[in-house]
């Protein structure tokens, strides 16, 4: 079986809160991975988790990115898009453009876009970007 985890499950797995739901989420994940089923996590879920951990749980960008990296390195857990590649970049917690902008960029390029158009000057560091100016 292939299971796709929702943000609510990933956040419980990473925070352990609330404890009763975190235990249920961990048991589910262990059952899936123990039976060699695939567990997928979409870029949308990882992006939501990125913001939830910072906004609701007070985690720093570094703590959040480290938690997501560690989670994606769990044997049997697979990202469905660009996050796994983007999150491997060192210093991402202070990089400009940031994590989500880099995921958007990578997703566009994978989709066949030839030029990503933005007003964000920092994005000029990335390939195939046009920064619009006034």
Beta strands, then each sheet from edge to edge (+ up, - down):
strand 1: 2-4
strand 2: 38-41
strand 3: 77-79
strand 4: 116-118
strand 5: 129-131
sheet 1: 1+ 2+ 3+
sheet 2: 4+ 5+
end
